[in-house]
Amino acid sequence: MIGTIPQKFGRCNMKKIINGRKYDTETATRVGHYWNGLSDRDFRNVEEALYQKKTGEFFLAGNGGPMSKYAQPCGDMTSGGKDIIPQTQEEAKMWSEEHLDAEEYEAIFGPTEE
């Protein structure tokens, strides 16, 4: 949900070049937000934000604990991590359907049929 954003994510600006294209949370517009509600101390915590670039492209910026999809190898163990993941429009729609309410979804993609 966009309104309830934990402090840690608001300070987590990320930039990454992927396939020669720049993804930057400081210059893109955050259009959606998801947090699974778990504490930073819970290894399963996940927080993601959906961004849209000026070009119309979408990407996820996320972070999570050592038992999340953002886990990073650390020797023979894992630690928490963060990443930027480019999204097609269809992937962004699927993520939004799962994590946003109807009003937030339609604010991004326009009205949908009943």
Secondary structure, 3 states (H helix, E strand, C coil): CCCCCCHHHHCCCCEEEECCEEEECCCCEEEEEEECCCCCCCCCCEEEEEEECCCCCEEEEEEECCCCCCCEEECCEEECEEEEEEECHHHHHHHHHHHCCHHHHHHHHCCCCC
